[in-house]
Amino acid sequence: VQLQASGGGLVQAGGSLRLSCAASGRTFSSYSMGWFRQAPGKEREFVAAISYGGGNSYYADSVKGRHTISRDNAKNTVYLQMSSLRPEDTAVYYCAARRSWFYGSLVDDYDYWGQGTQVTVSS
């Protein structure tokens, strides 16, 4: 599967952005999906994940209550709605797909990665 992330940009603290990740192929609903981020000089870290059917989701403590992951299997797309953004949310955001019905929270849990989209939050 090929993944294409979009929707990043520059936003002021407290603002919102919605990231999208479009997947190619006809088996999107067979993959659980995740969002990760990587800030300069830091390791890639887990943000959120969703099961293949969308019924289960999981968030990093740093974004819980502020960000929401969702998916539309008819459109082969997963979303990350980000609200109450903070400067520490600044990073390149990556979507990833896992060949499993259930999600993971580790980089090594995922089999396919998108190219990343930059999110910059100004204070």
Salt bridges, closest charged atoms under 4 A:
GLU45 OE2 - ARG37 NE 2.63
ASP61 OD1 - LYS64 NZ 3.15
ASP89 OD1 - ARG37 NH1 2.83
ASP89 OD2 - ARG66 NH1 2.77
ASP111 OD1 - ARG99 NH2 3.59
